[in-house]
């Protein structure tokens, strides 16, 4: 999916959206939340915490997948590597899958280093494009609903 492609949603599902100072957090269907960081924003511990808290405001407690998209022009506070941002029990309970899209090649190794220092309790992976992340997440969601591969 490119930046201008329409968002595909489940039939009869109203998309939920929360805008924070640093991102737009959208629950695009019951199984998927997309967090798009704004261009040029500073991504620091406060920004990450604000967006994680925004996710917890969505109704329901069923676990879902998350795609976090970081444009190439965001600025990263390297202190982000020092803290595991997924220590809250509530976040671990609602997060089943996490895909990070690092649109800047320099962020890719930083994101991978973060996951090396702070392994998650759920499937997580770093991608260069939203399309790659979405393909992986969609396959993981399919397995989540049909763990034995019985779906057609």
Order of alpha helices (4+ residues) and beta strands (2+ residues): beta-beta-beta-beta-alpha-beta-beta-alpha-beta-alpha-beta-alpha
